[in-house]
Amino acid sequence: MLKYILKRLLLIIPTLLGVLFIVFAIMNFTPGDPGRQILGISAKQETVDELNHQLGYDRPFLVRFVSYIGDLLQGDLGTSYRTRQPFTGEFFTKVPVTLKLGCLSFIVSSIVGISLGILSAVRQYSFADTFSTITAILFASIPGFFLGMVLIYVFGLKLGLLLPMGLPNGEATSCLC
């Protein structure tokens, strides 16, 4: 059993490298360049080219990928294009908010899911069973990001029950989601 577990754990390495390569390639082939995005459309091309050189975007794809993997192994997640600060610092300021949001969503979805499951089991083949089954399938089918935007629109903007942006106590205003 230990041999099987070790074999599975070692398979994580090529899988992770494959996923990193695919994501890196997709980001590489996305139209536009970081220099233009950082400096804006009114920046001179020479300035954009200089920034792209500083960021290393004039190097070949595979060289940048190997450098990226090396930086990741050293714990360097790079620099934020928006704030020009190390991303690691931004990452750790948003982790508490992300954990709170994740735990809250887990609790709410567990309460709703278990309640609908019990209702469906107790009232088998009734309207309540059909309704809870359709509701569960509907919410499982809707992409989370779309449902999140709809809920923010309805409860934050239209009903005014929740804050659509930020937290009232000045805590970090976004999460890693």
Backbone as numpy.savetxt, mean C-alpha at the origin, in Angstrom:
# Nx Ny Nz CAx CAy CAz Cx Cy Cz
10.19 -32.96 8.75 9.37 -31.77 8.75 10.24 -30.50 8.75
11.33 -30.52 9.53 12.23 -29.37 9.59 12.85 -29.10 8.22
13.21 -30.17 7.50 13.79 -30.03 6.16 12.79 -29.38 5.22
11.53 -29.76 5.31 10.48 -29.18 4.47 10.31 -27.69 4.77
10.30 -27.33 6.06 10.14 -25.93 6.45 11.33 -25.10 5.95
12.54 -25.61 6.12 13.72 -24.89 5.64 13.69 -24.71 4.13
13.25 -25.76 3.42 13.15 -25.68 1.95 12.15 -24.59 1.55
11.03 -24.54 2.25 10.02 -23.52 1.95 10.52 -22.12 2.27
11.23 -22.00 3.37 11.79 -20.70 3.73 12.83 -20.23 2.71
13.63 -21.14 2.21 14.62 -20.77 1.19 13.96 -20.40 -0.14
12.77 -20.94 -0.40 12.06 -20.58 -1.64 11.53 -19.14 -1.60
11.48 -18.56 -0.40 11.04 -17.17 -0.28 12.01 -16.24 -1.00
13.30 -16.57 -0.96 14.32 -15.68 -1.54 14.13 -15.49 -3.04
14.06 -16.55 -3.87 13.85 -16.30 -5.30 12.47 -15.70 -5.61
11.48 -16.06 -4.80 10.15 -15.48 -5.02 10.18 -13.98 -4.76
10.79 -13.58 -3.66 10.90 -12.16 -3.33 11.71 -11.41 -4.37
12.83 -12.00 -4.82 13.63 -11.36 -5.87 12.84 -11.23 -7.17
12.04 -12.23 -7.50 11.22 -12.16 -8.71 10.18 -11.06 -8.62
9.52 -10.96 -7.49 8.51 -9.91 -7.30 9.18 -8.54 -7.34
10.31 -8.39 -6.66 11.03 -7.12 -6.69 11.45 -6.75 -8.11
11.90 -7.74 -8.88 12.31 -7.47 -10.26 11.12 -7.01 -11.10
9.99 -7.68 -10.96 8.80 -7.32 -11.74 8.33 -5.92 -11.39
8.25 -5.61 -10.09 7.80 -4.27 -9.67 8.80 -3.21 -10.12
10.09 -3.50 -9.98 11.12 -2.55 -10.42 11.02 -2.32 -11.92
10.79 -3.38 -12.69 10.66 -3.25 -14.15 9.43 -2.43 -14.52
8.33 -2.69 -13.85 7.11 -1.92 -14.14 7.34 -0.44 -13.85
7.96 -0.15 -12.71 8.24 1.24 -12.37 9.23 1.87 -13.36
10.15 1.07 -13.87 11.13 1.57 -14.83 10.47 1.92 -16.17
9.51 1.13 -16.58 8.89 1.33 -17.89 7.67 2.23 -17.84
7.36 2.75 -16.67 6.26 3.71 -16.54 6.69 5.01 -17.22
5.80 5.62 -18.00 6.18 6.87 -18.68 6.56 7.98 -17.70
7.46 8.83 -18.14 7.92 9.94 -17.31 9.19 9.56 -16.57
9.83 10.56 -15.99 11.02 10.29 -15.21 10.92 11.04 -13.88
11.62 10.53 -12.87 11.52 11.14 -11.54 11.97 12.60 -11.51
13.00 12.94 -12.28 13.48 14.31 -12.30 12.39 15.29 -12.71
11.63 14.95 -13.71 10.54 15.81 -14.19 9.42 15.86 -13.14
9.14 14.73 -12.50 8.08 14.71 -11.49 8.47 15.52 -10.26
9.73 15.49 -9.88 10.18 16.22 -8.70 10.24 17.71 -8.98
10.82 18.08 -10.12 11.05 19.50 -10.41 9.87 20.18 -11.08
8.95 19.40 -11.65 7.78 19.99 -12.29 7.98 20.19 -13.77
6.89 20.52 -14.45 6.93 20.63 -15.92 7.62 21.90 -16.39
7.77 22.88 -15.52 8.40 24.14 -15.96 9.92 24.14 -15.80
10.48 23.09 -15.26 11.94 23.03 -15.04 12.66 22.84 -16.37
13.87 23.40 -16.44 14.68 23.25 -17.65 15.15 21.81 -17.79
15.30 21.37 -19.02 15.68 19.98 -19.29 17.07 19.67 -18.72
17.99 20.65 -18.74 19.32 20.42 -18.20 19.25 20.13 -16.69
18.38 20.85 -15.98 18.21 20.63 -14.54 17.61 19.26 -14.28
16.64 18.88 -15.10 16.00 17.57 -14.96 17.03 16.46 -15.21
17.84 16.64 -16.26 18.87 15.64 -16.57 19.90 15.52 -15.45
20.27 16.65 -14.86 21.23 16.64 -13.76 20.66 15.90 -12.54
19.39 16.15 -12.22 18.77 15.46 -11.10 18.64 13.97 -11.37
18.28 13.61 -12.60 18.19 12.19 -12.96 19.55 11.51 -12.85
20.61 12.26 -13.19 21.97 11.71 -13.04 22.30 11.51 -11.56
21.94 12.49 -10.71 22.19 12.36 -9.27 21.42 11.17 -8.68
20.23 10.95 -9.19 19.41 9.84 -8.70 19.83 8.50 -9.30
20.65 8.54 -10.34 21.15 7.31 -10.95 20.27 6.76 -12.05
19.36 7.55 -12.56 18.46 7.05 -13.60 19.07 7.04 -14.99
20.34 7.47 -15.11 21.02 7.38 -16.39 21.83 6.09 -16.51
21.84 5.29 -15.43 22.55 4.01 -15.45 21.67 2.92 -16.06
22.26 1.84 -16.55 21.46 0.75 -17.14 20.52 0.12 -16.10
19.45 -0.45 -16.62 18.38 -1.03 -15.80 18.92 -2.04 -14.80
19.69 -3.03 -15.25 20.17 -4.09 -14.36 21.13 -3.56 -13.30
21.94 -2.56 -13.65 22.85 -1.96 -12.67 22.04 -1.28 -11.57
21.00 -0.57 -11.96 20.14 0.09 -10.96 19.42 -0.93 -10.10
18.99 -2.05 -10.70 18.28 -3.08 -9.93 19.21 -3.72 -8.90
20.43 -4.06 -9.30 21.39 -4.66 -8.37 21.72 -3.67 -7.25
21.88 -2.40 -7.60 22.14 -1.37 -6.60 20.95 -1.24 -5.64
19.75 -1.33 -6.17 18.53 -1.26 -5.38 18.47 -2.42 -4.38
18.78 -3.63 -4.83 18.78 -4.80 -3.95 19.85 -4.63 -2.86
21.03 -4.15 -3.24 22.08 -3.91 -2.25 21.67 -2.90 -1.20
21.02 -1.82 -1.64 20.54 -0.81 -0.69 19.48 -1.39 0.24
18.58 -2.20 -0.33 17.54 -2.82 0.50 18.14 -3.72 1.57
19.17 -4.49 1.20 19.80 -5.39 2.15 20.50 -4.63 3.28
20.87 -3.39 3.02 21.50 -2.56 4.04 20.48 -1.74 4.82
19.20 -1.88 4.49 18.15 -1.15 5.20 17.89 0.24 4.66
18.48 0.57 3.50 18.28 1.88 2.89 17.09 1.80 1.94
15.99 2.45 2.31 14.80 2.44 1.47 14.77 3.62 0.51
15.82 4.41 0.49 15.89 5.52 -0.45 15.41 6.82 0.18
15.25 7.82 -0.69 14.84 9.16 -0.28 13.48 9.47 -0.88
12.63 10.09 -0.11 11.31 10.48 -0.59 11.45 11.58 -1.62
10.78 11.43 -2.76 10.82 12.47 -3.78 10.07 13.72 -3.31
9.07 13.52 -2.46 8.24 14.64 -2.03 8.93 15.48 -0.96
9.46 14.83 0.08 10.04 15.58 1.19 11.56 15.66 1.15
12.18 14.85 0.31 13.63 14.77 0.19 14.30 14.31 1.49
13.56 13.61 2.31 14.06 13.02 3.55 14.19 11.52 3.36
15.01 10.83 4.18 15.09 9.37 4.06 13.71 8.75 4.27
13.36 7.81 3.40 12.03 7.22 3.45 11.82 6.41 4.73
12.88 5.86 5.29 12.76 5.06 6.50 12.10 5.86 7.62
12.49 7.13 7.76 11.89 7.98 8.78 10.41 8.19 8.55
10.03 8.45 7.30 8.61 8.62 6.98 7.84 7.33 7.22
8.47 6.22 6.89 7.83 4.92 7.06 7.47 4.68 8.52
8.41 4.92 9.42 8.17 4.63 10.83 7.24 5.64 11.49
7.06 6.82 10.94 6.08 7.75 11.50 4.66 7.36 11.12
4.51 6.60 10.04 3.18 6.21 9.58 2.75 4.82 10.06
3.68 4.05 10.60 3.36 2.69 11.06 2.30 2.69 12.17
2.38 3.56 13.20 1.35 3.51 14.25 -0.07 3.76 13.71
-0.20 4.73 12.81 -1.52 5.02 12.24 -2.00 3.83 11.41
-1.11 3.23 10.66 -1.47 2.06 9.85 -1.92 0.90 10.74
-1.19 0.67 11.83 -1.57 -0.40 12.75 -2.93 -0.14 13.40
-3.18 1.10 13.80 -4.48 1.44 14.38 -5.60 1.21 13.37
-5.39 1.67 12.16 -6.40 1.50 11.12 -6.61 0.02 10.80
-5.52 -0.74 10.71 -5.63 -2.17 10.43 -6.34 -2.93 11.53
-6.00 -2.62 12.78 -6.66 -3.30 13.91 -8.14 -2.94 13.98
-8.45 -1.67 13.79 -9.85 -1.25 13.81 -10.65 -1.92 12.69
-10.08 -1.96 11.50 -10.80 -2.59 10.38 -10.94 -4.09 10.60
-9.94 -4.73 11.22 -10.05 -6.14 11.54 -11.16 -6.39 12.56
-11.24 -5.56 13.59 -12.27 -5.72 14.61 -13.66 -5.53 14.02
-13.83 -4.44 13.26 -15.14 -4.16 12.66 -15.54 -5.26 11.69
-14.62 -5.67 10.82 -14.98 -6.71 9.84 -15.24 -8.05 10.53
-14.53 -8.33 11.62 -14.79 -9.57 12.36 -16.16 -9.54 13.01
-16.50 -8.44 13.63 -17.81 -8.32 14.28 -18.93 -8.46 13.25
-18.81 -7.74 12.15 -19.84 -7.80 11.11 -19.89 -9.19 10.48
-18.72 -9.75 10.16 -18.67 -11.07 9.52 -19.21 -12.18 10.39
-18.81 -12.18 11.66 -19.29 -13.22 12.57 -20.79 -13.06 12.80
-21.24 -11.82 12.96 -22.68 -11.59 13.16 -23.49 -12.06 11.97
-23.05 -11.71 10.77 -23.77 -12.17 9.57 -23.70 -13.68 9.43
-22.57 -14.28 9.80 -22.45 -15.73 9.73 -23.38 -16.44 10.70
-23.48 -15.92 11.92 -24.40 -16.50 12.91 -25.84 -16.33 12.45
-26.17 -15.12 11.97 -27.52 -14.87 11.47 -27.86 -15.82 10.34
-26.92 -16.00 9.43 -27.13 -16.89 8.30 -27.30 -18.34 8.75
-26.57 -18.75 9.77 -26.67 -20.13 10.24 -27.96 -20.38 11.02
-28.36 -19.40 11.83 -29.57 -19.56 12.65 -30.83 -19.49 11.79
-30.85 -18.63 10.82 -32.03 -18.44 9.95 -31.77 -18.99 8.55
-31.32 -20.22 8.49 -30.97 -20.83 7.22 -32.16 -20.83 6.25
-31.91 -20.49 5.00 -32.88 -20.44 3.90 -33.95 -19.36 4.08
-33.71 -18.41 4.93 -34.66 -17.31 5.11 -34.16 -16.08 4.35
-34.94 -15.01 4.43 -34.53 -13.76 3.81 -33.23 -13.25 4.44
-33.08 -13.41 5.76 -31.87 -12.96 6.46 -30.65 -13.71 5.95
-30.79 -15.01 5.70 -29.70 -15.81 5.16 -29.31 -15.34 3.76
-30.30 -15.14 2.93 -30.05 -14.67 1.57 -29.41 -13.29 1.59
-29.94 -12.39 2.42 -29.40 -11.04 2.52 -27.95 -11.04 3.00
-27.66 -11.81 4.05 -26.29 -11.84 4.58 -25.32 -12.47 3.58
-25.75 -13.49 2.85 -24.90 -14.12 1.84 -24.60 -13.15 0.70
-25.64 -12.47 0.22 -25.44 -11.50 -0.87 -24.55 -10.35 -0.41
-24.76 -9.88 0.83 -23.93 -8.79 1.37 -22.47 -9.22 1.47
-22.24 -10.43 1.96 -20.86 -10.93 2.09 -20.20 -11.05 0.72
-20.91 -11.59 -0.25 -20.35 -11.74 -1.59 -20.08 -10.37 -2.22
-21.01 -9.44 -2.01 -20.85 -8.10 -2.56 -19.61 -7.42 -2.00
-19.44 -7.44 -0.68 -18.28 -6.77 -0.07 -16.97 -7.50 -0.38
-17.03 -8.80 -0.58 -15.82 -9.54 -0.96 -15.43 -9.24 -2.41
-16.41 -8.86 -3.23 -16.17 -8.62 -4.66 -15.70 -7.21 -4.96
-16.03 -6.26 -4.11 -15.67 -4.85 -4.36 -14.21 -4.65 -3.95
-13.39 -4.08 -4.82 -11.99 -3.81 -4.44 -11.92 -2.88 -3.24
-10.99 -3.16 -2.34 -10.88 -2.40 -1.09 -10.64 -0.92 -1.30
-9.80 -0.56 -2.27 -9.51 0.86 -2.48 -10.75 1.61 -2.95
-11.59 0.96 -3.77 -12.82 1.60 -4.25 -13.82 1.75 -3.12
-13.99 0.69 -2.34 -14.91 0.75 -1.21 -14.45 1.81 -0.22
-13.15 1.91 0.01 -12.62 2.93 0.90 -12.95 4.33 0.44
-12.79 4.59 -0.86 -13.12 5.92 -1.40 -14.60 6.22 -1.27
-15.43 5.22 -1.53 -16.88 5.41 -1.41 -17.25 5.71 0.04
-16.68 4.96 0.98 -16.97 5.18 2.40 -16.49 6.55 2.87
-15.30 6.98 2.40 -14.82 8.32 2.75 -15.77 9.37 2.20
-16.23 9.18 0.97 -17.15 10.14 0.35 -18.47 10.21 1.12
-19.04 9.06 1.43 -20.34 9.02 2.08 -20.26 9.50 3.53
-19.39 8.87 4.34 -19.35 9.19 5.76 -18.55 10.44 6.10
-17.58 10.79 5.27 -16.76 11.96 5.55 -17.28 13.22 4.92
-17.59 13.15 3.62 -17.97 14.37 2.91 -19.47 14.63 2.92
-20.27 13.63 2.67 -21.72 13.83 2.58 -22.39 13.87 3.94
-22.11 12.90 4.81 -22.77 12.85 6.11 -22.02 13.62 7.19
-20.73 13.88 6.98 -19.95 14.63 7.95 -19.73 13.91 9.27
-19.83 12.59 9.27 -19.67 11.82 10.50 -18.21 11.56 10.84
-17.35 11.47 9.84 -15.94 11.19 10.05 -15.10 12.24 9.33
-13.86 12.38 9.77 -12.95 13.31 9.10 -12.44 12.67 7.82
-12.61 13.33 6.66 -12.14 12.74 5.41 -10.62 12.77 5.26
-9.92 13.67 5.97 -8.47 13.76 5.87 -7.89 14.07 7.23
-6.84 13.35 7.60 -6.12 13.66 8.82 -6.82 13.19 10.07
-6.15 13.40 11.16 -6.67 13.04 12.46 -6.78 14.30 13.31
-7.77 14.37 14.19 -8.00 15.61 14.94 -6.88 15.96 15.92
-6.12 15.00 16.39 -5.09 15.27 17.39 -3.72 15.60 16.79
-3.67 15.81 15.48 -2.43 16.17 14.81 -1.49 15.02 14.55
-1.95 13.80 14.78 -1.14 12.62 14.51 -0.85 12.54 13.01
0.06 11.67 12.62 0.37 11.50 11.20 -0.92 11.34 10.43
-1.04 12.04 9.31 -2.32 12.11 8.62 -2.50 11.07 7.55
-1.61 10.15 7.41 -1.83 9.10 6.43 -1.19 7.81 6.93
-1.51 6.75 6.23 -0.98 5.47 6.63 -0.23 4.85 5.46
0.24 3.65 5.63 1.01 2.97 4.59 0.12 2.22 3.62
-1.19 2.38 3.75 -2.14 1.63 2.94 -2.01 1.96 1.47
